[in-house]
């Protein structure tokens, strides 16, 4: 087509990878096969580095190269040796994504505390500590549904569809939009925003959508309030495990139990407790 022709002589460009040789592709062959071969060639210096940098940012909040789409000589990584080693390991594994994820998640860097110390309180580049990051829009909506015991309906999709399973971004969800889901108008990763803003806080605190989830007749608050066979402490421990993936502290058990005991309307008390938990920094941020 016109986009693939030389503007001077009108001749069609022959396909070639970045900084690669031209490739002859039979008209009956699928050109994507040649593209995949070029991307996964062991001597390709671009693909592996780009992908491991994106995965590094996904898990650790900031890429070795920032912005993660801007890999160029004049925008070097903060740790060139680490980026090179990750890329070489990824290639050696046969481009195994499970292996890459395992490497990142088992690293001391990923497992570092998010609590800053005097020596690294201003560090935002060297990964001397874990940088807390807000859950992405789709993950956060699904997590709230899990805690509240509800589901979110998306037009044209089965009732049990989770936000992370949506095939595209065209479902007109205010929650997903306000929490930074991209419009996908460009291929730039910068379209997705993870910044916190007032609209997000207001939506979690007092929106009609959140109220409906908390007060749902078949939701978790209603179930907990009507369950007379299980002790309050057992129910609290189960709720904390679902919400924070941990046991509550004795102080949390005591404070929550006292609040529940001091309210005649048990269902509303459980609704209030769940509302407080999902609005906490521990829930909203990956630490």
matplotlib code that plots the C-alpha trace (Angstrom):
import matplotlib.pyplot as plt

x = [0.0, 1.0, 2.3, 4.9, 6.2, 9.3, 8.1, 10.7, 10.4, 7.1, 8.7, 7.5, 9.8, 10.9, 10.1, 12.9, 13.3, 14.8, 18.5, 18.0, 18.3, 15.5, 13.4, 11.8, 8.3, 6.3, 2.9, 1.2, 3.1, 2.0, 4.3, 3.7, 5.8, 8.8, 8.2, 8.1, 11.3, 13.0, 11.7, 12.9, 16.3, 19.1, 21.0, 18.1, 19.1, 15.7, 12.9, 14.2, 15.3, 12.1, 10.0, 12.0, 11.9, 8.1, 7.8, 10.2, 8.0, 4.9, 6.2, 8.3, 6.5, 9.3, 11.3, 15.0, 14.3, 11.8, 9.4, 9.3, 8.4, 11.5, 14.4, 17.2, 20.9, 20.3, 17.9, 20.1, 18.8, 19.5, 21.3, 22.6, 24.2, 20.9, 18.9, 21.4, 21.5, 17.7, 17.5, 20.1, 18.4, 15.0, 16.6, 18.3, 15.0, 13.5, 11.5, 9.7, 7.5, 6.8, 10.6, 10.9, 8.1, 9.6, 13.0, 11.6, 9.3, 12.0, 14.5, 15.6, 14.7, 11.0, 10.9, 12.5, 10.5, 8.6, 9.5, 12.0, 15.1, 17.2, 19.6, 17.0, 14.0, 14.6, 15.5, 13.2, 15.6, 17.8, 15.3, 16.9, 13.4, 10.0, 8.0, 4.3, 2.0, -1.8, -3.5, -4.4, -8.0, -9.1, -7.4, -8.8, -12.4, -12.1, -10.5, -13.4, -15.9, -14.0, -14.1, -17.7, -18.9, -20.4, -19.9, -19.8, -21.9, -20.4, -22.6, -22.6, -20.5, -21.5, -22.4, -19.4, -16.9, -14.1, -12.6, -9.2, -11.0, -12.5, -11.3, -10.9, -11.4, -14.7, -17.1, -17.9, -17.0, -16.7, -14.7, -12.2, -11.9, -11.4, -8.8, -6.7, -7.7, -6.3, -8.5, -6.1, -6.1, -2.3, 0.2, 1.9, 2.0, 1.8, -1.9, -2.5, -2.3, -1.5, -1.6, -4.0, -6.5, -9.5, -12.1, -10.8, -11.1, -14.6, -15.7, -14.5, -15.8, -19.4, -20.3, -23.6, -21.7, -19.7, -22.9, -24.6, -21.7, -21.6, -25.4, -26.0, -28.5, -26.3, -23.0, -20.5, -21.8, -25.3, -23.8, -21.6, -24.4, -26.8, -24.2, -25.0, -23.0, -19.6, -18.0, -17.3, -13.6, -13.6, -15.6, -13.1, -10.1, -11.7, -12.5, -9.0, -7.5, -9.7, -9.0, -5.3, -4.1, -3.0, -4.4, -5.6, -3.6, -5.0, -5.6, -7.6, -9.6, -10.4, -11.3, -13.5, -15.2, -16.0, -17.4, -19.6, -20.8, -21.7, -24.1, -27.6, -27.8, -25.2, -25.5, -24.8, -21.9, -20.3, -20.9, -19.1, -16.2, -15.8, -16.0, -13.2, -11.0, -11.3, -10.5, -7.3, -3.9, -3.0, -5.8, -5.4, -1.6, 0.7, 3.4]
y = [0.0, 3.7, 3.6, 1.0, 2.8, 5.0, 8.6, 9.4, 6.6, 4.9, 1.5, -0.8, -1.2, -4.7, -5.9, -5.7, -5.7, -2.7, -2.6, -5.9, -7.3, -7.2, -10.3, -12.1, -13.3, -15.5, -14.0, -17.1, -17.0, -15.2, -12.2, -12.5, -15.6, -13.7, -10.9, -13.4, -15.0, -11.6, -10.7, -13.9, -14.1, -14.5, -11.6, -9.2, -6.5, -4.9, -7.3, -9.0, -5.8, -4.1, -6.9, -7.5, -3.7, -3.7, -6.7, -5.0, -1.9, -4.0, -5.7, -2.9, 0.2, 1.8, 0.5, 0.3, 2.5, 5.3, 5.9, 2.2, 2.9, 5.1, 2.7, 4.7, 5.4, 8.8, 7.4, 4.7, 2.3, 3.1, -0.3, -1.3, -4.5, -5.7, -5.0, -6.9, -9.9, -10.1, -10.0, -12.7, -14.9, -14.4, -15.4, -18.4, -19.6, -19.7, -16.5, -18.3, -15.7, -17.9, -18.1, -14.3, -13.7, -16.2, -14.5, -11.1, -12.2, -14.2, -11.4, -9.5, -6.3, -7.3, -8.7, -5.5, -3.6, -0.5, 1.2, 3.9, 4.5, 7.6, 6.3, 5.8, 8.0, 10.2, 7.3, 6.9, 5.3, 2.7, 0.3, 0.4, -0.3, -1.3, 1.6, 1.2, 1.4, 1.7, -1.4, -1.0, -0.1, -3.6, -5.4, -2.9, -3.3, -7.1, -7.0, -4.8, -7.3, -10.1, -8.4, -7.2, -10.5, -8.9, -8.8, -5.9, -6.1, -5.3, -4.8, -7.8, -9.9, -12.9, -11.9, -13.5, -11.6, -9.9, -6.6, -8.2, -10.5, -7.7, -8.0, -4.3, -0.9, 0.0, -0.9, 2.7, 2.0, 5.1, 3.2, 1.9, 5.3, 7.3, 4.8, 5.2, 2.5, 3.7, 4.5, 2.5, 5.2, 4.7, 2.0, 4.0, 2.5, 6.1, 6.1, 4.1, 6.3, 5.0, 8.4, 9.1, 11.9, 13.3, 11.8, 8.3, 9.0, 10.4, 7.4, 4.9, 6.9, 7.8, 6.8, 5.0, 2.1, 1.5, 1.8, -0.8, -3.2, -2.8, -3.1, -5.9, -8.4, -11.3, -9.5, -10.3, -7.9, -9.5, -13.0, -12.1, -10.5, -13.4, -16.1, -16.9, -20.2, -18.6, -16.5, -12.8, -13.4, -16.2, -14.0, -11.2, -13.4, -14.7, -11.1, -9.9, -12.9, -12.1, -8.4, -8.2, -11.8, -11.8, -12.5, -9.4, -8.2, -8.6, -4.8, -5.0, -7.9, -6.0, -2.7, -4.4, -6.6, -3.6, -1.7, -4.6, -5.2, -1.6, -1.6, -3.0, -3.1, -5.8, -5.7, -2.0, -2.5, -5.1, -2.8, 0.0, -2.3, -3.6, 0.0, 1.0, -1.9, -1.3, 2.4, 1.7, 2.2, -1.4, -2.5, 0.1, -0.1, -3.0, -2.8]
z = [0.0, -0.1, 3.4, 2.4, -0.6, -1.1, -1.4, -4.0, -6.5, -5.5, -5.1, -2.3, 0.7, 1.3, 4.9, 7.4, 11.1, 12.9, 11.9, 10.2, 6.7, 4.2, 4.2, 1.2, 2.1, -0.2, -1.1, 0.2, 3.5, 6.7, 7.2, 11.0, 11.1, 9.7, 12.2, 15.1, 13.9, 13.9, 17.3, 18.9, 17.1, 19.6, 18.1, 18.2, 20.7, 21.0, 21.8, 24.9, 26.6, 25.8, 27.2, 30.4, 31.1, 30.8, 33.1, 35.6, 35.7, 36.0, 39.2, 40.6, 39.7, 37.7, 34.7, 34.4, 31.4, 31.9, 30.2, 29.4, 25.7, 25.2, 24.7, 22.9, 23.3, 24.8, 27.5, 29.2, 31.8, 35.5, 35.7, 32.3, 33.6, 35.2, 32.0, 29.9, 32.3, 32.5, 28.7, 28.3, 30.8, 29.0, 25.7, 27.2, 28.7, 25.2, 25.9, 28.8, 30.5, 33.5, 34.0, 33.8, 36.3, 38.7, 38.4, 39.1, 42.0, 43.7, 43.5, 46.6, 44.9, 44.6, 48.1, 49.6, 52.2, 51.1, 54.3, 53.6, 55.7, 56.1, 53.5, 50.7, 51.6, 48.5, 46.1, 43.1, 40.6, 42.1, 43.6, 47.1, 48.4, 47.0, 45.7, 46.6, 43.7, 43.4, 42.0, 38.3, 37.5, 36.4, 39.3, 41.9, 40.6, 40.7, 44.2, 45.5, 44.1, 45.8, 49.2, 48.8, 47.4, 44.3, 40.6, 38.1, 34.9, 31.6, 28.5, 26.2, 28.6, 30.8, 34.3, 35.9, 33.7, 35.6, 34.6, 33.8, 31.4, 29.2, 25.6, 25.1, 26.8, 25.2, 28.0, 29.2, 32.9, 35.0, 37.7, 35.1, 33.5, 36.7, 37.9, 34.8, 32.3, 28.9, 25.9, 23.7, 21.1, 20.7, 21.4, 24.1, 27.5, 28.9, 28.2, 31.4, 34.5, 38.0, 39.7, 42.6, 42.4, 44.3, 41.9, 42.8, 46.5, 46.2, 44.1, 46.7, 49.7, 48.6, 45.1, 44.3, 42.7, 46.0, 48.0, 45.9, 46.3, 50.1, 50.6, 48.1, 49.6, 48.6, 49.3, 51.9, 54.5, 54.4, 54.6, 57.6, 59.4, 58.9, 59.8, 63.4, 63.4, 63.2, 65.9, 65.3, 65.6, 63.0, 60.6, 61.1, 60.5, 57.3, 56.1, 56.8, 54.9, 51.9, 52.0, 53.0, 52.5, 56.2, 59.7, 61.6, 64.5, 68.0, 68.1, 64.8, 66.1, 69.3, 67.6, 65.0, 67.5, 69.8, 66.8, 65.7, 69.3, 69.7, 66.7, 66.8, 63.0, 62.4, 58.6, 58.5, 60.9, 58.6, 55.6, 57.4, 58.3, 54.7, 53.5, 55.8, 54.7, 51.0, 51.5, 53.4, 51.9, 52.6, 50.2, 47.5, 47.1, 46.4, 49.0]

ax = plt.figure().add_subplot(projection="3d")
ax.plot(x, y, z, "-o")
ax.set_aspect("equal")
plt.show()
